[in-house]
Amino acid sequence: MTLYPKLIIDALATVMYAGTKKSVVESGMVADTPSVAAPQKEGEPWNVKVVLEFPRDTDPFLKSTVKAAEAAILYHIRQLNANQETIPVNVTIETEFKTKPRPDVGQMLPGVKNIIAVSSGKGGVGKSTVSANLAIALARLGYRVGLLDTDIFGPSMPKMFDVEDERPYAVKKDGRDLICPIEKYGVKLLSIGFFVSPDTATLWRGGMATSALKQLIADSDWGELDYFILDTPPGTSDIHLTLLQTLSITGAIIVSTPQQVALADARKGIDMYRNDKVNVPILGLIENMAWFTPAELPGNRYYIFGKEGCKQLAEEMNVPLLAQIPLVQSICDNGDAGTPAALNSDTATGLAFINLAQAVVTVVNRRNKEQPKTKIVGVK
C-alpha cells in the first residue's frame, strides 16, 4: 500500500476542533501539506508528519486535538489497509501558533536597561506622585522612560497624566498581539485604569490581579527603555511578589513621610527587598511632605509630620537619602490637573524632582558598577 498526503488530509477532515466546532481542515489549522516519507528498507515504518496551527499556546483544546488527529490518521490507514498486510506507520503531530507564546520569565523586557520599583510601606505618602514626577523628570533629562502603574486596585496614573479617556490599542509585532502604551510627556505609560471603569471598584481575587499585571508587563510593546518605573501598591502583597518573580529589578526606592507611623511601615518595605530570598538593592529613600511651605510665605518651613524622619532612617539603614520633597499646594493641584510639577523646572518643586532624577541616575550607575544583576525571585 502507498500513502500520500490526500489520505492524511481526508483523515484530518474527521477531526473536530472544539474551538470552532468544525474539523481542523475546515478551520484552516493544517499549516502545510502533510509530509509522507516511504520506508527506506523493507520492514521500516512509513513516517507521517502533520503541522497543526492553533490560535495560541494556551489553547485548552490543544492536547485533545493532537491526540484525536493522531488516532484519526492511524484509524484511516488501518481501514484502507483492512484486506492487506498491516504496515507500520509513525505519526508525528507538530504544533504552531498564530500568536507566539509569551516570553519566558527573565526574557520579557529585553530592551529595558534598568527597572526601578517605587514603593512605600503605607498608603497616602505620595508614592504615585513621586513615581509620576520621577518618570517625567528622567524623560526631561533625555532618557527613554516607561512607567507601569502596578496598583491594580487603586490605579492613579491615568488621572495624573490627564489621559483617563485614552484607550491603548493592540499592534501585531513579531507574531504577537501587543498592547501599545500611551505616550505623554515623553513617558510610555500603562495602567489597569485604562481598561476598567474609573467609577467601579475592581473586585478581583489575587490570581486575576497578578494575571492582569503580567499581561501589562509581558504583552506590551515597551520597546527600548533606559528606565522602567514600577509604581507599586502600598505595603507588601501578591503584586510585589509577582513583580519580584517576573522581573529582575535593578533596585527599589522607598517613599515615606517623616511621620513615625509611616517610617515604621517604610522599615517593613526595606526589609522585604533586603530579605535573603529577594535581595533587591535599596537605591535610596525619598522623604515626601518633608515640610509645608505656604505660597504666601515661600521662605517658611513648617514640619507638620515631624522633622527629618527619613533622613534619620536613611542613616540608620545605611542607604542614601535621595530627596526631601516639600508639601506644596501646587504639587497636589498639578497632579489632579494631569500636569505634574516636574514639567516645570523653573519652580522650586519642579527643580526638586529634576534633582531627584539626577540623584537616581547616579545611584543606579553606581549600583550597576558595583553589584551584579538582581536575580529573579524563585519563592512560591
C-alpha positions in Angstrom: 0.0 0.0 0.0 1.2 3.5 -0.8 0.4 6.5 1.5 0.1 10.0 0.1 -0.9 13.5 1.6 -4.5 13.4 0.5 -5.2 10.3 2.6 -3.8 12.2 5.6 -6.0 15.2 4.8 -9.1 13.0 4.5 -8.3 11.6 7.9 -7.9 15.0 9.4 -11.2 16.1 8.0 -12.8 13.8 10.5 -11.1 15.5 13.5 -13.3 18.2 15.1 -11.7 21.2 16.8 -13.8 22.3 19.8 -12.8 25.9 19.4 -14.7 26.3 16.1 -16.9 23.2 16.2 -15.5 22.4 12.7 -12.9 20.0 11.5 -9.2 21.0 11.7 -9.2 21.1 7.9 -12.3 23.4 7.7 -10.8 25.6 10.5 -7.6 26.1 8.4 -5.5 24.6 11.1 -3.4 22.3 8.8 -0.4 24.6 8.4 1.2 22.8 5.5 0.8 19.8 3.2 1.3 16.7 5.3 4.7 15.1 4.9 4.7 11.4 3.9 8.0 9.5 3.8 8.2 6.0 2.5 10.4 3.5 4.3 14.0 3.2 3.1 14.2 -0.5 3.8 11.7 -3.3 4.0 10.1 -3.6 7.4 10.8 0.0 8.3 7.8 2.2 9.1 6.2 5.0 7.0 6.7 8.4 8.6 3.8 10.9 8.5 4.3 14.4 9.8 1.4 16.9 10.2 1.7 20.5 11.4 -1.4 21.9 13.2 -1.7 25.7 13.8 -3.5 26.7 17.0 -4.6 30.3 18.0 -2.3 30.3 21.0 0.0 28.1 23.1 -2.5 28.2 25.9 -5.3 26.7 23.8 -7.4 24.5 26.1 -8.2 22.1 23.3 -4.6 21.6 22.1 -3.7 18.3 23.7 -7.1 16.6 22.9 -7.0 17.8 19.3 -3.5 16.5 18.8 -4.4 13.1 20.2 -7.5 12.9 18.1 -5.6 13.8 14.9 -3.0 11.1 15.6 -5.7 8.5 16.3 -7.7 9.5 13.2 -4.7 9.1 10.9 -3.9 5.7 12.2 -7.5 4.6 12.1 -7.9 5.8 8.5 -4.8 4.0 7.4 -6.0 0.7 9.0 -9.4 1.0 7.3 -7.8 1.5 3.9 -5.4 -1.4 4.5 -8.1 -3.8 6.0 -7.6 -6.5 3.4 -3.9 -6.2 3.1 -0.9 -6.8 5.3 -0.6 -4.2 8.1 2.2 -1.7 7.5 3.9 0.1 10.4 3.4 3.9 10.5 4.9 6.6 12.7 2.8 9.7 13.1 4.2 13.0 14.3 2.0 15.9 15.1 3.8 19.3 15.4 2.1 22.4 16.7 2.5 26.1 15.7 0.7 29.1 17.0 -0.9 32.1 15.3 0.0 34.2 18.3 3.5 33.4 19.6 3.8 32.4 23.2 4.7 34.9 25.9 8.5 35.1 26.5 9.8 33.2 29.5 10.5 34.8 32.8 13.7 36.7 32.6 13.3 37.5 28.9 10.2 39.6 29.0 11.8 43.1 28.6 14.9 42.6 26.6 15.1 46.2 25.6 14.9 47.6 29.2 18.1 48.6 30.9 17.0 49.5 34.4 13.9 48.5 36.3 13.1 50.7 39.4 10.4 49.8 41.9 9.0 52.8 43.7 7.5 51.5 47.0 6.0 52.7 50.3 5.2 50.9 53.4 1.8 52.6 53.8 -0.6 54.5 51.6 -1.1 58.2 51.4 2.6 59.2 51.5 2.6 60.4 47.9 4.3 57.4 46.2 2.4 57.7 43.0 3.0 61.4 42.8 6.7 60.8 43.2 6.6 58.0 40.6 4.9 60.2 38.0 7.2 63.1 38.6 10.4 60.9 38.6 9.4 59.4 35.3 8.8 62.8 33.7 12.0 64.3 35.2 14.0 61.4 33.8 12.4 61.9 30.4 13.2 65.6 30.5 16.9 64.7 31.2 16.8 62.8 27.9 16.3 59.2 29.0 13.8 56.8 27.4 11.3 56.1 30.2 8.4 53.7 30.8 6.0 53.9 33.7 3.8 51.0 34.8 1.0 51.6 37.3 1.1 48.2 39.1 -1.6 49.2 41.7 -4.4 47.1 40.2 -7.0 48.0 42.8 -6.2 51.8 43.0 -4.7 53.0 39.7 -4.0 56.7 39.7 -1.6 57.3 36.8 -4.3 57.9 34.1 -5.5 60.9 36.0 -2.1 62.2 36.9 -1.1 62.2 33.2 -4.6 63.6 32.1 -5.2 60.5 29.9 -8.2 59.0 31.6 -10.1 58.8 28.3 -7.3 57.2 26.4 -7.6 53.5 25.4 -4.4 51.6 24.4 -4.7 49.7 21.1 -3.0 46.4 20.1 -0.3 46.0 17.4 1.0 42.9 15.7 4.7 42.6 16.3 6.9 39.5 15.8 3.9 37.3 15.6 2.4 38.5 18.8 -0.5 40.9 19.7 1.0 43.6 21.9 -0.6 46.5 23.8 0.8 49.9 22.8 1.5 52.1 25.9 0.0 55.6 26.0 2.8 58.2 25.5 2.7 61.6 27.2 5.3 64.0 28.5 8.0 61.7 26.9 6.9 58.7 29.1 5.4 55.4 27.9 2.5 54.6 30.3 0.3 51.7 31.1 -2.2 51.2 33.9 -5.1 48.8 34.6 -7.1 52.1 34.9 -7.2 52.2 31.0 -9.2 49.0 30.9 -11.7 49.4 33.8 -14.3 51.9 34.7 -12.9 54.7 36.9 -16.2 54.7 38.9 -16.3 51.0 39.6 -14.4 49.0 42.2 -12.1 46.3 40.9 -13.4 43.2 42.7 -10.7 40.7 41.6 -9.1 37.8 43.5 -5.3 37.8 43.8 -4.9 35.5 40.8 -6.8 37.7 38.5 -4.9 40.8 39.6 -1.5 39.1 39.1 -2.5 37.7 35.7 -3.5 41.2 34.6 -0.2 42.6 35.8 1.8 40.0 33.9 -0.1 40.9 30.8 0.7 44.6 31.2 4.4 43.7 31.6 4.9 40.9 29.0 2.2 41.5 26.4 3.0 45.2 25.8 5.3 46.9 23.4 7.6 48.7 25.8 10.5 48.8 23.3 13.9 50.2 24.2 13.9 51.9 27.6 16.7 53.3 29.8 14.4 53.3 32.9 11.2 51.3 33.6 9.5 52.7 36.7 7.1 50.5 38.6 4.6 52.4 40.8 3.8 49.7 43.2 0.9 49.4 45.7 1.5 50.3 49.3 2.5 47.6 51.7 3.7 44.1 50.7 1.4 41.9 48.8 0.8 39.4 45.9 1.5 42.2 43.5 5.0 42.8 44.9 5.8 39.0 44.9 4.6 38.8 41.3 6.9 41.6 40.2 9.8 40.0 42.0 9.1 36.6 40.4 8.7 38.1 37.0 11.3 40.9 36.6 14.9 41.4 37.5 14.5 44.6 39.4 17.6 46.9 39.4 16.7 48.5 42.7 13.9 49.9 44.9 13.2 53.4 46.1 11.2 53.8 49.3 8.9 56.8 49.7 7.8 57.9 53.2 6.8 61.0 55.1 8.8 62.0 58.2 5.9 60.7 60.4 6.9 57.8 62.7 3.9 55.7 61.7 4.9 56.0 58.1 8.6 55.3 58.9 7.7 52.1 60.8 6.0 50.8 57.6 8.9 52.0 55.5 11.2 49.8 57.5 9.0 46.8 56.5 9.3 47.8 52.9 13.0 47.9 53.2 13.1 44.6 54.9 11.0 43.0 52.1 13.5 43.9 49.5 16.5 43.1 51.7 15.1 39.7 52.5 17.6 36.9 51.7 15.2 35.3 49.2 14.6 38.7 47.5 17.9 40.6 47.7 16.9 43.7 45.7 19.2 46.7 46.4 17.7 49.7 48.1 18.7 52.6 45.9 17.6 55.2 48.5 14.8 56.9 50.4 12.7 59.8 49.5 11.2 62.0 52.2 7.9 63.3 50.8 5.9 66.1 52.5 9.2 66.9 54.4 7.8 70.3 55.4 5.0 72.6 54.5 5.7 75.9 52.7 2.7 78.2 52.2 2.5 80.1 48.9 2.3 83.4 50.6 5.4 82.6 52.8 7.8 80.8 50.4 10.7 81.1 52.8 8.9 79.5 55.7 9.0 75.8 56.6 6.5 74.1 58.9 7.3 70.5 59.9 3.8 69.1 60.1 4.7 65.4 60.1 8.0 65.7 62.0 11.4 66.8 61.1 13.9 64.7 59.0 12.5 61.4 60.0 13.5 59.8 56.6 17.0 61.3 56.9 17.4 59.6 60.2 16.0 56.3 58.8 18.4 56.5 55.9 21.3 56.9 58.2 20.1 54.0 60.4 19.5 51.7 57.4 22.7 52.9 55.6 21.0 53.9 52.4 21.1 57.3 50.6 18.5 60.0 51.1 17.7 60.8 47.5 15.5 63.9 48.1 13.3 65.8 50.5 10.2 66.9 48.7 8.2 69.7 50.4 4.4 69.7 50.9 3.3 72.4 48.5 -0.3 73.0 47.3 0.8 73.2 43.6 2.1 69.6 43.7 -1.4 68.4 44.6 -3.1 70.7 42.1 -0.8 69.8 39.3 -1.3 66.1 40.0 -5.1 66.4 39.9 -4.9 68.5 36.7 -2.7 66.0 34.9 0.3 68.4 34.7 2.9 67.0 37.2 5.2 69.5 38.8 8.3 68.0 37.1 7.1 69.6 33.8 8.2 73.0 35.0 11.8 73.0 36.3 11.6 76.8 36.8 9.6 76.2 40.0 11.2 75.0 43.3 9.1 71.8 43.2 9.9 71.1 39.6 13.6 71.6 40.3 13.3 69.3 43.3 12.1 66.4 41.0 14.8 67.1 38.4 17.4 66.9 41.2 15.8 63.7 42.3 16.0 62.2 38.8 19.7 63.1 38.6 20.3 61.5 42.0 18.5 58.3 40.8 20.7 58.2 37.7 23.8 58.5 39.9 22.8 55.7 42.4 21.7 53.4 39.6 25.0 53.8 37.7 26.9 53.2 40.9 24.8 50.1 41.7 25.3 48.6 38.2 29.0 49.2 38.5 29.4 47.7 42.0 26.8 45.0 42.2 25.7 42.0 40.0 22.4 41.9 38.2 19.4 41.1 40.5 18.2 37.5 40.3 14.5 36.9 39.8 13.0 35.6 43.0 12.1 31.9 43.0 9.9 31.8 46.1 6.4 30.4 45.9 
